[in-house]
Amino acid sequence: MTNGKIMAERDPDTCPSRELKEPPPEIAATLAVLEGKWKILILWQLARRSCRFNELKRAIPGVSQHMLTLHLRELEEEGILTRTVFAEVPPRVVYELTEHGRTLRPLMLALEKWGRSHLGRKTGARPVRSADNQRPAVK
């Protein structure tokens, strides 16, 4: 006991030293790809199915055309999604996750599960289901 407080024993596996260390480069690389207000929502929609630009715009309330375009381009440059332009009049553009992008599906499901639990904890109510009462389809 120190100063009237019981000092908890430190678990050497969870807190090996008092100094915090810089996150590993893998975390920085992941955050570099996912940073941006709308990217997680874009990825969540594309984890469910391929989408056209206006479908994404309607499905993500509040995103501007400029920001949606910017984030889609960045995700394409990172190899997370593909943009397919069909030679039609008017042109049809479809976005879908690449094989590498599909590896993010478990992350999207984990985020949804965590969010559901968090909302239930905040409201004290039963856990909440997604808006369409379904989870993203995972193949």
One Martini backbone bead per residue (centre of mass of N, CA, C, O) as a GRO file, in nm:
protein
  139
    1MET     BB    1   0.098   0.035   0.022
    2THR     BB    2   0.037   0.372  -0.112
    3ASN     BB    3  -0.100   0.642   0.006
    4GLY     BB    4  -0.373   0.455   0.057
    5LYS     BB    5  -0.298   0.276  -0.194
    6ILE     BB    6  -0.341   0.017  -0.402
    7MET     BB    7  -0.107  -0.159  -0.574
    8ALA     BB    8  -0.099  -0.292  -0.864
    9GLU     BB    9  -0.001  -0.551  -1.024
   10ARG     BB   10   0.208  -0.618  -1.274
   11ASP     BB   11   0.186  -0.745  -1.589
   12PRO     BB   12   0.446  -0.849  -1.785
   13ASP     BB   13   0.277  -0.910  -2.051
   14THR     BB   14   0.113  -0.617  -2.062
   15CYS     BB   15   0.354  -0.446  -1.879
   16PRO     BB   16   0.688  -0.438  -1.915
   17SER     BB   17   0.674  -0.119  -1.916
   18ARG     BB   18   0.637   0.230  -1.875
   19GLU     BB   19   0.709   0.256  -2.164
   20LEU     BB   20   0.620   0.376  -2.456
   21LYS     BB   21   0.575   0.264  -2.781
   22GLU     BB   22   0.601   0.249  -3.093
   23PRO     BB   23   0.432   0.160  -3.336
   24PRO     BB   24   0.415  -0.051  -3.566
   25PRO     BB   25   0.438  -0.041  -3.908
   26GLU     BB   26   0.169  -0.193  -3.960
   27ILE     BB   27  -0.015   0.022  -3.835
   28ALA     BB   28   0.067   0.260  -4.012
   29ALA     BB   29  -0.012   0.125  -4.281
   30THR     BB   30  -0.310   0.083  -4.217
   31LEU     BB   31  -0.382   0.381  -4.154
   32ALA     BB   32  -0.300   0.495  -4.431
   33VAL     BB   33  -0.534   0.346  -4.580
   34LEU     BB   34  -0.790   0.417  -4.363
   35GLU     BB   35  -0.775   0.703  -4.375
   36GLY     BB   36  -1.067   0.865  -4.330
   37LYS     BB   37  -1.397   0.923  -4.288
   38TRP     BB   38  -1.508   0.716  -4.546
   39LYS     BB   39  -1.357   0.440  -4.588
   40ILE     BB   40  -1.506   0.239  -4.407
   41LEU     BB   41  -1.783   0.277  -4.548
   42ILE     BB   42  -1.693   0.189  -4.824
   43LEU     BB   43  -1.589  -0.093  -4.743
   44TRP     BB   44  -1.853  -0.198  -4.627
   45GLN     BB   45  -2.011  -0.187  -4.892
   46LEU     BB   46  -1.800  -0.359  -5.066
   47ALA     BB   47  -1.826  -0.619  -4.887
   48ARG     BB   48  -2.115  -0.681  -5.000
   49ARG     BB   49  -2.070  -0.523  -5.289
   50SER     BB   50  -2.081  -0.402  -5.579
   51CYS     BB   51  -2.052  -0.051  -5.701
   52ARG     BB   52  -2.172   0.242  -5.775
   53PHE     BB   53  -2.127   0.564  -5.720
   54ASN     BB   54  -2.428   0.648  -5.647
   55GLU     BB   55  -2.472   0.423  -5.444
   56LEU     BB   56  -2.260   0.518  -5.246
   57LYS     BB   57  -2.367   0.805  -5.202
   58ARG     BB   58  -2.647   0.708  -5.086
   59ALA     BB   59  -2.519   0.507  -4.856
   60ILE     BB   60  -2.346   0.782  -4.766
   61PRO     BB   61  -2.416   1.004  -4.557
   62GLY     BB   62  -2.246   1.323  -4.631
   63VAL     BB   63  -2.099   1.263  -4.878
   64SER     BB   64  -1.909   1.390  -5.112
   65GLN     BB   65  -1.810   1.375  -5.427
   66HIS     BB   66  -1.517   1.451  -5.376
   67MET     BB   67  -1.453   1.250  -5.138
   68LEU     BB   68  -1.532   0.993  -5.279
   69THR     BB   69  -1.334   1.015  -5.511
   70LEU     BB   70  -1.075   1.035  -5.342
   71HIS     BB   71  -1.105   0.765  -5.185
   72LEU     BB   72  -1.128   0.578  -5.428
   73ARG     BB   73  -0.850   0.646  -5.548
   74GLU     BB   74  -0.680   0.563  -5.302
   75LEU     BB   75  -0.779   0.265  -5.292
   76GLU     BB   76  -0.681   0.199  -5.575
   77GLU     BB   77  -0.376   0.268  -5.533
   78GLU     BB   78  -0.362   0.038  -5.293
   79GLY     BB   79  -0.533  -0.224  -5.401
   80ILE     BB   80  -0.842  -0.249  -5.280
   81LEU     BB   81  -0.967  -0.148  -5.557
   82THR     BB   82  -1.179  -0.144  -5.841
   83ARG     BB   83  -1.217   0.019  -6.166
   84THR     BB   84  -1.492  -0.017  -6.390
   85VAL     BB   85  -1.526   0.062  -6.733
   86PHE     BB   86  -1.800   0.093  -6.942
   87ALA     BB   87  -1.877   0.095  -7.290
   88GLU     BB   88  -2.117   0.326  -7.249
   89VAL     BB   89  -2.439   0.492  -7.285
   90PRO     BB   90  -2.369   0.576  -7.032
   91PRO     BB   91  -2.124   0.541  -6.834
   92ARG     BB   92  -2.005   0.260  -6.647
   93VAL     BB   93  -1.918   0.235  -6.293
   94VAL     BB   94  -1.731  -0.009  -6.102
   95TYR     BB   95  -1.692  -0.113  -5.766
   96GLU     BB   96  -1.434  -0.332  -5.617
   97LEU     BB   97  -1.286  -0.565  -5.453
   98THR     BB   98  -1.007  -0.702  -5.411
   99GLU     BB   99  -0.841  -0.955  -5.291
  100HIS     BB  100  -0.701  -0.776  -5.084
  101GLY     BB  101  -0.962  -0.624  -4.989
  102ARG     BB  102  -1.110  -0.886  -4.880
  103THR     BB  103  -0.924  -0.904  -4.620
  104LEU     BB  104  -1.116  -0.677  -4.468
  105ARG     BB  105  -1.380  -0.817  -4.381
  106PRO     BB  106  -1.317  -0.903  -4.087
  107LEU     BB  107  -1.283  -0.612  -3.993
  108MET     BB  108  -1.571  -0.515  -4.053
  109LEU     BB  109  -1.709  -0.721  -3.866
  110ALA     BB  110  -1.562  -0.635  -3.607
  111LEU     BB  111  -1.662  -0.343  -3.607
  112GLU     BB  112  -1.962  -0.408  -3.598
  113LYS     BB  113  -1.957  -0.572  -3.337
  114TRP     BB  114  -1.840  -0.354  -3.157
  115GLY     BB  115  -2.057  -0.137  -3.211
  116ARG     BB  116  -2.294  -0.297  -3.103
  117SER     BB  117  -2.183  -0.328  -2.816
  118HIS     BB  118  -2.142  -0.027  -2.759
  119LEU     BB  119  -2.435   0.063  -2.795
  120GLY     BB  120  -2.552  -0.127  -2.578
  121ARG     BB  121  -2.385  -0.004  -2.346
  122LYS     BB  122  -2.484   0.294  -2.371
  123THR     BB  123  -2.808   0.214  -2.358
  124GLY     BB  124  -2.875  -0.073  -2.215
  125ALA     BB  125  -2.945  -0.240  -2.450
  126ARG     BB  126  -2.985  -0.419  -2.691
  127PRO     BB  127  -2.832  -0.517  -2.941
  128VAL     BB  128  -2.758  -0.390  -3.250
  129ARG     BB  129  -2.851  -0.379  -3.571
  130SER     BB  130  -2.831  -0.330  -3.868
  131ALA     BB  131  -3.019  -0.153  -4.082
  132ASP     BB  132  -3.083  -0.440  -4.253
  133ASN     BB  133  -3.038  -0.686  -4.047
  134GLN     BB  134  -2.743  -0.732  -4.164
  135ARG     BB  135  -2.463  -0.870  -4.278
  136PRO     BB  136  -2.202  -0.888  -4.444
  137ALA     BB  137  -2.112  -1.052  -4.712
  138VAL     BB  138  -1.917  -1.351  -4.682
  139LYS     BB  139  -1.693  -1.562  -4.877
   0.00000   0.00000   0.00000
